[in-house]
Amino acid sequence: MTTTATIELAGLDGGHHTLTSEQLEDLDSRVQGRLLVAGDQGWNDAVAIWNGMAARLPALVLQPASAHDVAAAVGFARDHGLLLSTKGGGHNIAGTAIAEGGLTLDLSCLREIAVDPDAKLAHVGSGCLLGEVDQATQAHGLATVLGFVSETGVAGLTLGGGFGYLARRFGWTVDNLAEVEVVTADGQLRTASRDQHPELFWALRGGGGNFGVVTRFSFRLHEVGPTITGGLIVWSAERAEEVLAAYRDLTDSAPRELTAAAIVRLAPPARSCPRSGTASPSPGSRCATAARTPRPTLPQFARSGTRSWTWSPPSRMPPCSRC
Ligand SMILES: Cc1cc2nc3c(=O)[nH]c(=O)nc-3n(C[C@H](O)[C@H](O)[C@H](O)COP(=O)(O)OP(=O)(O)OC[C@H]3O[C@@H](n4cnc5c(N)ncnc54)[C@H](O)[C@@H]3O)c2cc1C
């Protein structure tokens, strides 16, 4: 961290608190992770969130290197009455990952993933993005229920319930959550599951990010892929009535393995979309089968758009270069 004499931080009481350089050094000495202020290398990435319209700035960022660092930071924030926020993948649309003028814990260094194929469990650091978990579990032909977009954070998605391609077959993300390691407001590191702190576990399964700072999630895994059938099928808006009626019939009768979503939007300028269609609204449908099952019967006009594909890592996955 750049040497700073004092720093003003937003407090829980709505006022401002001045931290002296000694107090900052005290926090720095309690943690292994990096403390950042504006202008430091890595600051822009640490405070970036998906929704630029909701962007705001903290006064101080800590990038914890361990659950112990998270506990130390929570204790420090509590002792000094500081406004504290937690950033997982930064995809919350309201921008709640960042505490305006406060202390933000950027969990991007908690990226460890351990897969136990025998127990069919994945232990996932709370700074992981969805694609990283899929990559690790698919190496064993396994997967858990995560979302549609690989760059979303595991933490916020899971704490909000979580749904994605596999939800119809295996339930919500939180239905597949076996255990959580979490730092609660008293600075204690706890394990919550159906057997340990069951009420805390219940609250974390969909209650959002206000019950503590999660440092690790353990998910149950299922045999999926690695080859599945999926794809995006695009039609022009003139066929909306016909397509949406067929979509309704399809989802009425589809097997649990099929997840499908209809989207009405301007077609993106993608190679897969016909040029003439890119400026006009196009009802489309995403679909994917969630297991090694025969391809489901799709309406005739949709069949040509599906294909079998094998998971590969997204090219834009940001590496964790700071840890
Ligand atoms: C492009 C896009 C696609 C999406 N697709 C899906 C989808 O397919 N399925 C779905 O269910 N949702 C989806 N969402 C919604 C998404 O799951 C939520 O916005 C979720 O909050 C994002 O999690 P995050 O970790 O990236 O967000 P962040 O903004 O980092 O965090 C979200 C909230 O969780 C809190 N939080 C983060 N980490 C922790 C932690 N370790 N402990 C405690 N609290 C924490 C934060 O403080 C914040 O309040 C999508 C969102 C976007 C923008």
The ligand as a Gaussian input file, in Angstrom:
#p B3LYP/6-31G(d) Opt

LIG

0 1
 C      -24.142000     -11.002000     -16.640000
 C      -24.832000     -11.607000     -15.448000
 C      -25.298000     -12.919000     -15.529000
 C      -25.948000     -13.508000     -14.453000
 N      -26.403000     -14.791000     -14.571000
 C      -26.969000     -15.391000     -13.504000
 C      -27.393000     -16.758000     -13.571000
 O      -27.285000     -17.405000     -14.611000
 N      -27.921000     -17.325000     -12.471000
 C      -28.076000     -16.624000     -11.294000
 O      -28.549000     -17.212000     -10.326000
 N      -27.702000     -15.325000     -11.203000
 C      -27.161000     -14.697000     -12.274000
 N      -26.774000     -13.386000     -12.191000
 C      -27.004000     -12.658000     -10.945000
 C      -25.798000     -12.872000     -10.031000
 O      -25.808000     -14.180000      -9.509000
 C      -25.825000     -11.885000      -8.867000
 O      -25.699000     -10.582000      -9.376000
 C      -24.736000     -12.167000      -7.856000
 O      -24.888000     -11.263000      -6.796000
 C      -23.349000     -12.034000      -8.460000
 O      -22.393000     -12.542000      -7.590000
 P      -20.928000     -11.894000      -7.541000
 O      -20.119000     -12.605000      -6.507000
 O      -20.372000     -11.794000      -8.909000
 O      -21.323000     -10.435000      -7.081000
 P      -20.750000      -9.336000      -6.092000
 O      -21.254000      -8.059000      -6.674000
 O      -19.297000      -9.464000      -5.861000
 O      -21.507000      -9.701000      -4.753000
 C      -22.889000      -9.735000      -4.672000
 C      -23.342000      -9.592000      -3.219000
 O      -22.889000     -10.703000      -2.462000
 C      -22.038000     -10.261000      -1.402000
 N      -20.907000     -11.166000      -1.316000
 C      -20.001000     -11.431000      -2.292000
 N      -19.111000     -12.337000      -1.859000
 C      -19.471000     -12.642000      -0.597000
 C      -18.927000     -13.516000       0.394000
 N      -17.835000     -14.259000       0.155000
 N      -19.534000     -13.583000       1.591000
 C      -20.645000     -12.843000       1.861000
 N      -21.186000     -11.980000       0.966000
 C      -20.604000     -11.894000      -0.240000
 C      -21.595000      -8.867000      -1.822000
 O      -21.231000      -8.066000      -0.748000
 C      -22.794000      -8.347000      -2.554000
 O      -23.739000      -7.816000      -1.685000
 C      -26.140000     -12.765000     -13.256000
 C      -25.668000     -11.437000     -13.179000
 C      -25.026000     -10.860000     -14.260000
 C      -24.539000      -9.443000     -14.166000

